[in-house]
Amino acid sequence: MISHILAFVIYLGFMIMIGVMYAKKNNSSSDFFLGGRKVGPWMTALSAEASDMSGWLLMGLPGLAYLGGMKEAFWTALGLVIGTYLNWLIVAKPLRKCTIAFGDSITIPEFLTNRFKDKSRVLSTVSVIFIIIFFTIYTASGFVACAKLFNSVFGLSYHTGLIIGVAVILLYTIMGGYLAVCATDFIQGSLMFIACIVAAIVMVVVLGGPSNAIESVAAFSQRAISGEFGDAMQQKFIANQNYGIVPIISALAWGLGYFGMPHILIRFMGIRSNKEVALSRRIATIWVVIAFIGTLIVGSLGTVYLPNILSPNAAETVFSATIQKMFPPFIGGIFLCAILAAAMSTADSQLLVASSAFSQDIFKGLIKKDATTKEVLNISRLAVFIIAAIAFVLSLDENSSIFGLVSYAWAGFGATFGPLILLSLFWRGCTAKGAIAGLITGGVTVVAWHNIPASVSPIFGVYEILPAFILCLLVTVVVSLLDKNKDAQMLEEFDNFKKMPD
């Protein structure tokens, strides 16, 4: 226990120290929110993927595989790998170039406002509202992961662990801004990657090799289906056996979310040069593929590797339980920090993007247009605290599912911003009215679809991101085509953007 505590204290102290180091480098809002567009390819790639995967990579996804959901976990992972690659391939370069061309935008709402010449600022206001709503839910998932980790490892109460995790994340995010977030994410992404590889390899070796491990898991599945481990486990494994085409489509649809994730898109905007995007794409794709393989192996083999069967409510601690059994206390503590890293690396990015959207697009854009840089930074830091406080309240429920919270927020961003980002980069005729209509349609559809039970109709069993993404895209296109008053300046700037060299 003392060794675990020492490892965690060293790690958390290091994260706070990074925040202090970078606090002095924030001389402007561009520095605080975007790092002055001077972040290199390695840090950009690992920061993007670490902030992308969050606590659900080492807790939610392994927990899903542990409960017999290997099929769902696999198809979800496949959709995310495809989405990651296509996002880097299709969006990264044009987005960085386009945000510079349209007013050197440093937030997604600001970019959409500048791109579509929305003088009413309705687009930025609605964008910020959705960003705050869904990022608050997403941030709550990271807080839940921290709380469950501290509870699993140290036996701390859920709420005590929650307070510790929130406090550390707030400290380095408020002090250091974008550069601190990228630096910590780089370290956290590396630690997550190593932990996934080492844990998976050790488990396979201990269980006697790949074939023996697969046979052991298959035998466990049959015992679970027979009811040997209780009704809850039996229902989970039976549901996995009946996994059909609709769930597969829903799982693959996770890939659509990447086109609308502000905390990932912001990494494309902050990279030093478009010429470095290709290297970042290769690094990011390799990282994602290997990390997913590792977590799926840990989750599926955890059923036969761990001496005690975890209850469905405790399934998301399978990775931490595996690490504690596998390594000496101090080494295990270092690897357990990878789980903390996964939660923190996403929560910090989301807090920064949400606060920047409010301070830059609402405070300076609407409330006080002549606000100084110092005032914007102070409001941003205050917004980080307020959003974290709301997410903290949402995290107080000990039965919260990390995977469930992430799923809801992921759909919200993917279906509201995804179609707009793609259309803003590749379609000259998209207008502000179309963007506003599509944004509202996507957000409302996600909320409504999420809250309608599948018992009403099988169609509502489809993951909400798919119907909401399609409706947002259709509404945006239709309203834009019907809009006869297209802004001439917008069309001219778009043509100039397309002529810009990479």
Sequence and secondary structure as in RCSB ss.txt:
>XXXX:A:sequence
MISHILAFVIYLGFMIMIGVMYAKKNNSSSDFFLGGRKVGPWMTALSAEASDMSGWLLMGLPGLAYLGGMKEAFW
TALGLVIGTYLNWLIVAKPLRKCTIAFGDSITIPEFLTNRFKDKSRVLSTVSVIFIIIFFTIYTASGFVACAKLF
NSVFGLSYHTGLIIGVAVILLYTIMGGYLAVCATDFIQGSLMFIACIVAAIVMVVVLGGPSNAIESVAAFSQRAI
SGEFGDAMQQKFIANQNYGIVPIISALAWGLGYFGMPHILIRFMGIRSNKEVALSRRIATIWVVIAFIGTLIVGS
LGTVYLPNILSPNAAETVFSATIQKMFPPFIGGIFLCAILAAAMSTADSQLLVASSAFSQDIFKGLIKKDATTKE
VLNISRLAVFIIAAIAFVLSLDENSSIFGLVSYAWAGFGATFGPLILLSLFWRGCTAKGAIAGLITGGVTVVAWH
NIPASVSPIFGVYEILPAFILCLLVTVVVSLLDKNKDAQMLEEFDNFKKMPD
>XXXX:A:secstr
 HHHHHHHHHHHHHHHHHHHHHHTT  SHHHHHHGGG B HHHHHHHHHHHHHHHIIIIIHHHHHHTT HHHHHH
HHHHHHHHHHHIIIIIHHHHHHHHHHTTT  SHHHHHHHHHT TT HHHHHHHHHHHHHHHHHHHHHHHHHHHHH
HHHH   HHHHHHHHHHHHHHHHHHHHHHHHHHHHHHHHHHHHHHHHHHHHHHHHHTTSHHHHHHHHHHHHHHHH
TTTT HHHHHHHHHHHT  HHHHHHHHGGGGGGGG HHHHHHHHHBS GGGHHHHHHHHHHHHHHHHHHHHHHHH
HHHHHSSS   GGGGGGHHHHHHHHHS HHHHHHHHHHHHHHHHHHHHHHHHHHHHHIIIIIIIIII TT  HHH
HHHHHHHHHHHHHHHHHHHTT TT  HHHHHHHHHHHHHHHHHHHHHHHHH TT  HHHHHHHHHHHHHHHHHHH
TS TTT GGGGS THHHHHHHHHHHHHHHHHH     HHHHHHHHHHHHS  
